[in-house]
Amino acid sequence: MELAELEERLAPFARAKYVDPEAEVCEVHTMPGHAGFAYGFSVVSDGQKESWFLRLPPPNVQWKGTADVLRQVAALRALDGGPVPHCSVKWAGADLEWFGRPYFVVPKLEGDVLRFGPGQWGEKLSPAQRRDMAAQAMTALAQIHRVDWRAQLAYLGEPIPFEDDVVRWDRFVERAADPESMRLQPEVRAQLLAKIPSDAPVGLYHGDYNWMNTFWSMEGKLLAVIDWELCGIGATLNDVGWVATFNDPRAWATDGPPSPVLLPAEDLLNLYAKAWAEPLPDLGWFRALAAYKFAIIAGLNLGLHRRGKRHDPLWEITGKSIVPLLERARRLLG
Protein backbone atom coordinates (compact mmCIF):
# COMPACT_ATOMS: atom_id res chain seq x y z
CA MET A 1 0.00 0.00 0.00
CA GLU A 2 1.34 3.41 -0.95
CA LEU A 3 1.88 5.78 1.95
CA ALA A 4 -0.48 8.38 0.49
CA GLU A 5 -3.30 5.84 0.32
CA LEU A 6 -2.50 4.55 3.79
CA GLU A 7 -2.62 8.08 5.22
CA GLU A 8 -6.04 8.57 3.65
CA ARG A 9 -7.25 5.34 5.26
CA LEU A 10 -5.69 6.12 8.63
CA ALA A 11 -7.49 9.45 9.02
CA PRO A 12 -11.04 8.03 9.46
CA PHE A 13 -9.62 5.07 11.38
CA ALA A 14 -7.96 7.34 13.93
CA ARG A 15 -11.01 9.58 14.29
CA ALA A 16 -13.22 6.55 14.95
CA LYS A 17 -10.84 4.89 17.41
CA TYR A 18 -10.10 8.12 19.29
CA VAL A 19 -13.76 9.16 19.13
CA ASP A 20 -12.49 12.55 17.99
CA PRO A 21 -13.60 14.01 14.66
CA GLU A 22 -10.70 16.46 14.82
CA ALA A 23 -7.95 13.83 15.28
CA GLU A 24 -5.10 14.26 12.80
CA VAL A 25 -2.74 11.62 11.44
CA CYS A 26 0.89 12.49 10.74
CA GLU A 27 4.35 10.97 10.38
CA VAL A 28 3.17 7.98 8.33
CA HIS A 29 6.17 5.89 7.30
CA THR A 30 7.28 2.39 6.43
CA MET A 31 8.98 0.51 9.23
CA PRO A 32 12.32 -1.20 8.57
CA GLY A 33 12.66 -4.97 8.34
CA HIS A 34 11.70 -7.79 6.03
CA ALA A 35 8.77 -9.41 7.84
CA GLY A 36 5.53 -8.35 6.21
CA PHE A 37 4.02 -4.92 5.85
CA ALA A 38 4.56 -2.67 8.87
CA TYR A 39 4.05 1.06 9.22
CA GLY A 40 4.51 3.74 11.82
CA PHE A 41 2.18 6.68 12.29
CA SER A 42 1.24 9.28 14.89
CA VAL A 43 -2.10 10.73 15.92
CA VAL A 44 -2.67 14.18 17.39
CA SER A 45 -5.85 14.38 19.49
CA ASP A 46 -6.79 16.95 22.13
CA GLY A 47 -3.34 18.47 21.80
CA GLN A 48 -1.57 15.17 22.59
CA LYS A 49 0.47 13.13 20.13
CA GLU A 50 0.73 9.33 20.33
CA SER A 51 2.77 7.09 18.02
CA TRP A 52 1.68 3.69 16.77
CA PHE A 53 2.83 0.63 14.85
CA LEU A 54 0.46 -0.86 12.26
CA ARG A 55 0.82 -4.37 10.90
CA LEU A 56 -0.94 -5.61 7.75
CA PRO A 57 -0.63 -8.84 5.75
CA PRO A 58 0.91 -8.63 2.28
CA PRO A 59 -1.50 -7.88 -0.57
CA ASN A 60 -2.95 -10.58 -2.80
CA VAL A 61 -2.24 -13.52 -0.49
CA GLN A 62 -4.44 -15.82 1.54
CA TRP A 63 -4.66 -14.74 5.15
CA LYS A 64 -3.21 -17.97 6.47
CA GLY A 65 -0.04 -18.98 8.27
CA THR A 66 2.46 -16.14 8.48
CA ALA A 67 0.07 -13.87 6.54
CA ASP A 68 -2.60 -14.24 9.24
CA VAL A 69 -1.76 -11.27 11.43
CA LEU A 70 -4.47 -12.26 13.90
CA ARG A 71 -2.27 -15.18 14.97
CA GLN A 72 0.13 -12.58 16.29
CA VAL A 73 -2.73 -10.81 18.03
CA ALA A 74 -3.71 -14.04 19.77
CA ALA A 75 -0.16 -14.58 21.03
CA LEU A 76 0.29 -10.99 22.19
CA ARG A 77 -3.03 -10.94 24.02
CA ALA A 78 -2.16 -14.21 25.74
CA LEU A 79 0.90 -12.43 27.17
CA ASP A 80 -1.16 -9.58 28.65
CA GLY A 81 -1.06 -9.56 32.41
CA GLY A 82 2.04 -11.74 32.50
CA PRO A 83 5.75 -11.05 32.97
CA VAL A 84 6.88 -11.17 29.32
CA PRO A 85 7.76 -7.71 27.95
CA HIS A 86 5.64 -7.22 24.83
CA CYS A 87 3.53 -4.72 22.94
CA SER A 88 -0.10 -4.96 24.00
CA VAL A 89 -2.53 -4.78 21.10
CA LYS A 90 -4.57 -1.58 21.12
CA TRP A 91 -6.76 -2.23 18.08
CA ALA A 92 -7.13 -5.26 15.83
CA GLY A 93 -9.71 -6.83 13.59
CA ALA A 94 -10.64 -8.82 10.53
CA ASP A 95 -13.05 -6.10 9.39
CA LEU A 96 -12.00 -4.79 5.99
CA GLU A 97 -13.48 -1.30 6.10
CA TRP A 98 -10.29 0.39 7.28
CA PHE A 99 -7.44 -1.16 5.29
CA GLY A 100 -9.05 -3.77 3.07
CA ARG A 101 -7.42 -6.56 5.06
CA PRO A 102 -6.98 -7.66 8.69
CA TYR A 103 -4.74 -5.50 10.88
CA PHE A 104 -3.44 -4.80 14.33
CA VAL A 105 -2.03 -1.70 16.01
CA VAL A 106 0.33 -1.55 18.99
CA PRO A 107 2.13 1.38 20.65
CA LYS A 108 5.38 2.37 18.99
CA LEU A 109 8.27 1.90 21.40
CA GLU A 110 11.32 4.08 21.82
CA GLY A 111 14.46 1.97 21.62
CA ASP A 112 16.03 -0.46 19.18
CA VAL A 113 16.68 -4.08 18.39
CA LEU A 114 20.09 -5.32 19.42
CA ARG A 115 22.63 -4.23 16.82
CA PHE A 116 26.32 -5.01 16.52
CA GLY A 117 28.84 -3.64 14.07
CA PRO A 118 30.89 -0.48 13.54
CA GLY A 119 29.20 2.42 15.30
CA GLN A 120 26.28 0.34 16.57
CA TRP A 121 25.14 0.58 20.17
CA GLY A 122 25.66 -3.11 20.89
CA GLU A 123 29.40 -2.70 20.45
CA LYS A 124 29.53 -0.54 23.57
CA LEU A 125 28.05 -3.18 25.88
CA SER A 126 30.28 -4.43 28.67
CA PRO A 127 30.52 -8.17 29.43
CA ALA A 128 28.31 -7.62 32.50
CA GLN A 129 25.69 -5.83 30.40
CA ARG A 130 25.75 -8.62 27.81
CA ARG A 131 25.15 -11.25 30.46
CA ASP A 132 22.36 -9.24 32.08
CA MET A 133 20.63 -8.73 28.73
CA ALA A 134 21.01 -12.39 27.85
CA ALA A 135 19.48 -13.33 31.20
CA GLN A 136 16.51 -11.02 30.53
CA ALA A 137 15.99 -12.50 27.07
CA MET A 138 16.24 -16.15 28.13
CA THR A 139 14.01 -15.57 31.15
CA ALA A 140 11.42 -13.95 28.89
CA LEU A 141 11.64 -16.95 26.57
CA ALA A 142 10.99 -19.38 29.43
CA GLN A 143 8.02 -17.23 30.49
CA ILE A 144 6.61 -17.33 26.94
CA HIS A 145 6.79 -21.11 27.09
CA ARG A 146 4.81 -21.07 30.38
CA VAL A 147 1.72 -19.43 28.85
CA ASP A 148 -1.42 -21.50 29.37
CA TRP A 149 -1.94 -22.23 25.69
CA ARG A 150 -4.80 -24.67 26.22
CA ALA A 151 -6.89 -21.98 27.89
CA GLN A 152 -5.85 -18.96 25.81
CA LEU A 153 -4.59 -19.96 22.38
CA ALA A 154 -7.17 -22.11 20.62
CA TYR A 155 -6.80 -19.78 17.62
CA LEU A 156 -3.31 -21.14 16.97
CA GLY A 157 -4.58 -24.70 16.55
CA GLU A 158 -3.25 -28.01 17.76
CA PRO A 159 0.42 -28.69 18.54
CA ILE A 160 2.66 -29.48 15.57
CA PRO A 161 3.94 -33.08 15.81
CA PHE A 162 7.71 -33.22 16.28
CA GLU A 163 8.13 -35.38 13.18
CA ASP A 164 6.34 -32.83 11.01
CA ASP A 165 8.91 -30.21 11.93
CA VAL A 166 11.54 -32.44 10.33
CA VAL A 167 9.82 -33.62 7.17
CA ARG A 168 8.14 -30.34 6.24
CA TRP A 169 11.48 -29.04 5.01
CA ASP A 170 11.92 -31.84 2.47
CA ARG A 171 10.30 -29.93 -0.39
CA PHE A 172 12.88 -27.14 -0.17
CA VAL A 173 16.00 -29.28 -0.34
CA GLU A 174 15.94 -29.76 -4.10
CA ARG A 175 15.69 -25.99 -4.57
CA ALA A 176 19.06 -25.34 -2.90
CA ALA A 177 21.52 -23.29 -4.94
CA ASP A 178 24.26 -25.91 -4.67
CA PRO A 179 23.09 -29.54 -4.36
CA GLU A 180 26.56 -30.59 -3.21
CA SER A 181 26.20 -28.37 -0.12
CA MET A 182 23.27 -30.60 0.90
CA ARG A 183 25.22 -33.84 0.82
CA LEU A 184 24.81 -34.38 4.59
CA GLN A 185 21.09 -33.55 4.59
CA PRO A 186 19.78 -37.13 4.13
CA GLU A 187 21.98 -38.43 6.96
CA VAL A 188 20.99 -35.66 9.36
CA ARG A 189 17.32 -36.05 8.46
CA ALA A 190 17.46 -39.78 9.15
CA GLN A 191 19.12 -39.21 12.53
CA LEU A 192 16.57 -36.59 13.51
CA LEU A 193 13.69 -38.93 12.68
CA ALA A 194 15.34 -41.82 14.50
CA LYS A 195 15.74 -39.84 17.71
CA ILE A 196 12.51 -37.83 17.96
CA PRO A 197 11.94 -36.74 21.60
CA SER A 198 8.99 -38.25 23.41
CA ASP A 199 8.53 -35.97 26.41
CA ALA A 200 9.83 -32.49 25.54
CA PRO A 201 7.65 -29.54 26.67
CA VAL A 202 4.85 -28.32 24.40
CA GLY A 203 3.44 -24.81 24.44
CA LEU A 204 3.51 -21.40 22.79
CA TYR A 205 6.67 -20.88 20.76
CA HIS A 206 7.88 -17.68 19.12
CA GLY A 207 9.30 -19.32 16.00
CA ASP A 208 12.20 -16.94 15.30
CA TYR A 209 13.71 -16.06 18.65
CA ASN A 210 16.89 -14.13 17.98
CA TRP A 211 18.31 -10.80 19.11
CA MET A 212 16.87 -8.92 16.14
CA ASN A 213 13.43 -9.85 17.48
CA THR A 214 14.09 -8.41 20.92
CA PHE A 215 13.56 -4.68 21.48
CA TRP A 216 15.60 -2.78 24.07
CA SER A 217 16.03 0.53 25.78
CA MET A 218 19.42 2.13 25.24
CA GLU A 219 20.21 1.22 28.86
CA GLY A 220 19.82 -2.49 28.11
CA LYS A 221 16.31 -3.17 29.44
CA LEU A 222 14.20 -5.60 27.45
CA LEU A 223 11.11 -3.66 26.35
CA ALA A 224 9.42 -6.22 24.11
CA VAL A 225 9.72 -9.49 22.27
CA ILE A 226 8.62 -8.60 18.74
CA ASP A 227 7.80 -10.16 15.34
CA TRP A 228 5.45 -13.02 16.18
CA GLU A 229 4.45 -14.05 12.65
CA LEU A 230 6.02 -17.53 13.02
CA CYS A 231 4.47 -18.31 16.41
CA GLY A 232 2.53 -21.49 17.03
CA ILE A 233 1.88 -24.36 19.40
CA GLY A 234 4.46 -27.10 19.50
CA ALA A 235 7.81 -28.03 20.99
CA THR A 236 8.96 -24.98 22.93
CA LEU A 237 12.57 -26.14 22.87
CA ASN A 238 12.56 -25.27 19.16
CA ASP A 239 13.03 -21.65 20.28
CA VAL A 240 15.89 -22.64 22.58
CA GLY A 241 17.64 -24.62 19.85
CA TRP A 242 17.17 -21.74 17.42
CA VAL A 243 18.71 -19.03 19.61
CA ALA A 244 21.50 -21.42 20.63
CA THR A 245 22.35 -22.13 16.99
CA PHE A 246 22.72 -18.44 16.17
CA ASN A 247 25.10 -18.04 19.09
CA ASP A 248 27.17 -21.17 18.39
CA PRO A 249 30.38 -20.35 16.49
CA ARG A 250 30.89 -24.06 15.77
CA ALA A 251 27.82 -24.02 13.53
CA TRP A 252 29.09 -21.34 11.18
CA ALA A 253 31.78 -20.62 8.63
CA THR A 254 34.47 -18.11 9.53
CA ASP A 255 32.25 -15.24 8.37
CA GLY A 256 30.05 -15.99 11.38
CA PRO A 257 26.29 -16.18 11.95
CA PRO A 258 23.93 -13.64 10.36
CA SER A 259 23.01 -12.17 13.75
CA PRO A 260 25.09 -10.90 16.68
CA VAL A 261 26.43 -13.31 19.29
CA LEU A 262 25.52 -11.96 22.71
CA LEU A 263 26.81 -14.90 24.76
CA PRO A 264 28.03 -18.36 23.72
CA ALA A 265 25.31 -20.94 23.21
CA GLU A 266 26.13 -22.97 26.31
CA ASP A 267 25.80 -19.89 28.52
CA LEU A 268 22.41 -19.11 27.00
CA LEU A 269 21.25 -22.67 27.61
CA ASN A 270 22.29 -22.40 31.25
CA LEU A 271 20.36 -19.15 31.64
CA TYR A 272 17.27 -20.71 30.11
CA ALA A 273 17.58 -23.82 32.28
CA LYS A 274 17.78 -21.63 35.37
CA ALA A 275 14.64 -19.72 34.35
CA TRP A 276 12.73 -22.88 33.36
CA ALA A 277 13.72 -24.68 36.57
CA GLU A 278 12.76 -28.13 35.27
CA PRO A 279 14.66 -30.82 33.35
CA LEU A 280 15.24 -30.02 29.68
CA PRO A 281 15.33 -33.27 27.72
CA ASP A 282 16.86 -33.63 24.28
CA LEU A 283 18.35 -30.15 23.96
CA GLY A 284 20.93 -31.53 21.54
CA TRP A 285 18.15 -32.77 19.25
CA PHE A 286 16.50 -29.36 19.12
CA ARG A 287 19.82 -27.63 18.50
CA ALA A 288 20.48 -30.07 15.66
CA LEU A 289 17.01 -29.48 14.22
CA ALA A 290 17.57 -25.71 14.24
CA ALA A 291 20.90 -26.05 12.43
CA TYR A 292 19.31 -28.47 9.94
CA LYS A 293 16.40 -26.13 9.24
CA PHE A 294 18.53 -23.06 8.75
CA ALA A 295 20.91 -24.92 6.43
CA ILE A 296 17.94 -25.70 4.19
CA ILE A 297 16.59 -22.15 4.49
CA ALA A 298 20.00 -20.77 3.51
CA GLY A 299 20.22 -23.10 0.52
CA LEU A 300 16.73 -22.12 -0.63
CA ASN A 301 17.28 -18.38 -0.29
CA LEU A 302 20.69 -18.52 -1.92
CA GLY A 303 19.03 -20.30 -4.83
CA LEU A 304 16.32 -17.64 -5.08
CA HIS A 305 19.01 -14.96 -5.08
CA ARG A 306 21.13 -16.61 -7.76
CA ARG A 307 18.12 -17.27 -9.98
CA GLY A 308 17.09 -13.62 -9.73
CA LYS A 309 13.87 -14.42 -7.90
CA ARG A 310 14.77 -12.49 -4.74
CA HIS A 311 17.84 -10.27 -4.84
CA ASP A 312 19.72 -10.46 -1.53
CA PRO A 313 23.51 -10.82 -1.83
CA LEU A 314 23.85 -11.40 1.94
CA TRP A 315 22.84 -15.00 1.25
CA GLU A 316 26.15 -15.45 -0.59
CA ILE A 317 27.85 -14.96 2.78
CA THR A 318 25.35 -16.94 4.83
CA GLY A 319 25.41 -19.73 2.26
CA LYS A 320 29.02 -20.49 3.18
CA SER A 321 27.68 -21.90 6.45
CA ILE A 322 25.34 -24.50 4.95
CA VAL A 323 27.83 -27.34 5.26
CA PRO A 324 29.08 -26.26 8.74
CA LEU A 325 25.47 -26.11 9.94
CA LEU A 326 24.77 -29.64 8.75
CA GLU A 327 28.06 -30.87 10.22
CA ARG A 328 27.18 -29.26 13.54
CA ALA A 329 23.74 -30.90 13.48
CA ARG A 330 25.34 -34.29 12.85
CA ARG A 331 27.73 -33.84 15.77
CA LEU A 332 24.94 -32.76 18.11
CA LEU A 333 23.00 -35.90 17.21
CA GLY A 334 25.95 -38.19 17.36
N, C-alpha and C positions, 0 to 999 in steps of 0.2 A: 504494500500500500504506500502510495506517495505521501510525503509528509503534509502536503497541502490538503489532500483529501482527508487524511487522518485528523488534522486540526479542525476541519469542518465537522467531522463526526464527533470529536471530543467536546466541542462547545455545548451542544444540547445534552450530551451525556453528563458533563460536569454540572450544568444547571439543574438537571433532574436529581442527581445524587446529592448535591449540596442543598437542594431545595432553595435555590437562589437564582432568580431570573437574571441577575446582574453578574453572575460569576463569569470570570474571564479565564481563558486558557492561554498559556504562553510557554515558551521554551520547549516546544515539541522537537524531539530529536531521536535519532536511532541510537540504541544502546550498542556498545561493542560486544563482540563475541560471535560465535558461530552457531549457537543452539537456538534455532527458531527465529521468530520475529518479535523483537522486544523494543520498546520505546520508552523514553522518559518524557514527562510533561509536568507542568506546574499549573496550579489553579489559584487565582486570586479571588477571595470571597470575604466580604466584610472587612476589607483592609488587610487580611492575612493571606500569606502565600504558603501553600503546601505543595510538595513535590512528590510525584508518583512514578511507578514503574508499571507499564502495561505489557501484558504478554498475550500474543495471538498465535494461532496455528498458521502454518504456511498456507498460501492460497492454492486452490485447486487440488487438494488432497483430501482423503477420507479422514475424518476426525477420530482416528483410532491410534492405539499405541502411543508413540512419542508425540504424535500430532494431536492427541486428546489432552488439551491443557487442563481439563477438569480433573484428570488424574493427579496433577500437581496440586490442585486445590484441595483434593481429598487428603493428600499427605500433609500439606501445610496445616490444614484445620485439625488434623489428628494430633499435631504437635502443640496446639494452643493449650495453655494452662500447664504445660510441662516445662522441663528444664532446658530443652534444646533451643539454642538461639536460632531464630528463624524470622521470616517476614510474615506476619499475620495478614491474611487476605482481607482486604477492605470491601471490594466488590468483585463479583464473579457471576457468570451465567452462561447458559446455552442459548439465550434469546438473541436473535439476529438483528434486532432493530438498530443497535448501536454501531456495530462494526461488520455486520454481515457474516459473523462467525463467532464461536465461543471465545471467552476472554476471561482474564482475571487481572486485578489491580492490587498492588501492594505498595506500602510506603517506600520511597526511594531513600536508601541509606547513605550516610556520609562515611566514606572509608574506601577500601580497595580490597581486591583479591590479593593473595600473597604473590609478590613478584620478585624475581631474582634477575640479576644481570647488571651491566654497567649503569650506574645512576639510579637503580631501582631501590625502593625502600627496604626490601628484604635483605639487601647486602649489608645493611647497617645493624642487623640484629646480632646481639651477643649470644654466645652459647646458652646462657641461662634463659634468655628470651625465647630462643628456639625451642628449648625443652618445655618451657611453660606453654608456649603456643601449641606444641605438639600434644601436650597433655590435655589442653582444652579441646582440641579437635578430636582426639581419640575418645575422650570422655563423652563428648557430644554424640559420637558415632555409637557408642554403647547405649546411650540413652535413646537414640533413634530406634535401635533394635529392641528396646524394651516396650515400645508402644503396643497397646492392646489392639492388635490388628483385627482380631475376631470381632470385637465390639465396635470398632470405629472405621474399618477400611474395607467393607464389603464391595465398594465401588472398584477396588483394584483386582477383584477376582480371587480365584483359588491359588494356592502356592504353586510355583513352577517346580515340577519334579527335577531332582538333581541331574538325572540323565539327560533331560531335555536341554539343559544348559551346556551340555557337551555337544550333542549331535546337531543342535540348531545352527552351528557354525559351518557344517559340512558344505553347504551350498556356495559358500564364499571362497573355499580353498582353490577351486579351479580358476578363479578370477584373479589370483595373485599375479603380480607383475612378473615375477621370476619363479617358475615352478621348482627350480632347483633349491630355492630358499626354503621350500616347504618339505624337504626330504624327510625331516624328522616328524612331521605332522601325523602320519598314520601310527607311528609307534607311540607318541604321546597320547593320542586319542585312545588307543587301545588300553594303555595303562590307566588313564582317567576312568574309563568305563569299567575296568576290572576292579577298581578300588573306590567305588562310589560310597561316600559316607552314609551311615544308617541312622545316626542320632544327632547330627549337627543342628543347631538352633534354626528355627524358621520364624520369620517375622517381616516387618517393613524393612526393605533395603533401599538405599539411595540410588545405586546403580552406576554412579560415576564419581565416587568419593575421592577427590584429589584436591590439592591445595588451591587450584584455580576455581574450585567450587566452594571455597570457604571465604567469607567476607569479614574483614578486620577493621578495627580502628587503627589509627597510626601509632597507638601506644601498645598494640599487640593484644587487644581484647577481641575475642570471637564475637562478632555481631550477628552473623547468620550463616547457616548452611544454605546454599543457593543451588539453582538449576536442578530441578527434580524431575525432568522429563523422562528419565530412565528408571524411575522408582517402580517398585512392585512388591509382591509378597513372594518370599522364597527363602533360600539359604542366606542368612544375614552375614555369614562369614565370607560371602562373595565380596562384600565391601572391604573387609579386612584384608583379604588376599589382594584386592585391587590396589589399595593404598600402599600395601607392603611392596608390591611389584614395582611401583613407580618410585620407590625409595630404596631399591635394591640394586646397587651398582653391578652386582654379578649377573644381572639379567640384561645388561645393555652393552652395546658396543662402546668404544672409547669416547664417542661423541656424547654419551650420556642419555638419560631419559628425557622425554619431551616436557617434563615439568620439574620444578625445583625440588631438590632433596632437602627436607627440613631436618630430619634425623634418620639414621640408618633403620632399615626395616625391622631388625630385631628389637630395637629400642621402642619403635612404635607398637609392635606386638605386645611388648611387656606393659606399655601404658594402657593398651586396650584391655589386656587380661586383668590388670588391676581394677579398671573401671567396671568390667563385666562381673568379676568376682565369682565366677563359676568356671568349671573345666571347659576348655576349648578344644574339642576333638578335631583331628584331621586338618589342622591349619596348613600343613604342607600341601595337602590336596587342593585346597582353595587358592593357595599361592600359585600352584602349578596351573590350575585352571585359568587364573587371571593372565599369567604369562602366555598361555596357549591362545586365549581369546585375542589378546592384543597383537600377537604375532600375525594372526589371520587378518585382523582389522588393518594392520599396517600393510600387509601384502595386498589387500583389496584396495586400499586408498592409494597406494603407490601405483597400482595398475590403472586406476581411474585417472590419476595425474598424467601418467605416461601416454595414455590413450586420448588425452585431451578432453576427457569427460568432466574433470573437476580440477582446475589448475591450483596446485598447492605444492610448491617445490620443497616445503619442509618435510614432506614424506620421503624425499630422497635421502635426507639425513636419518629420519626415524627408521626407514627401511633397512638401514645397515644393522639394526638390532633384531631383525626377524629370526635369524639363526641363533644368536645368543639367547633370545627369549625362549625358544623351543628347547635349547640345551639346558637352560635353567629349569624349565618345567620338568624335563626328564630327570634331572638330578634331584629335584624336590620329591619326585614320586619314587625314587629309586632305592 
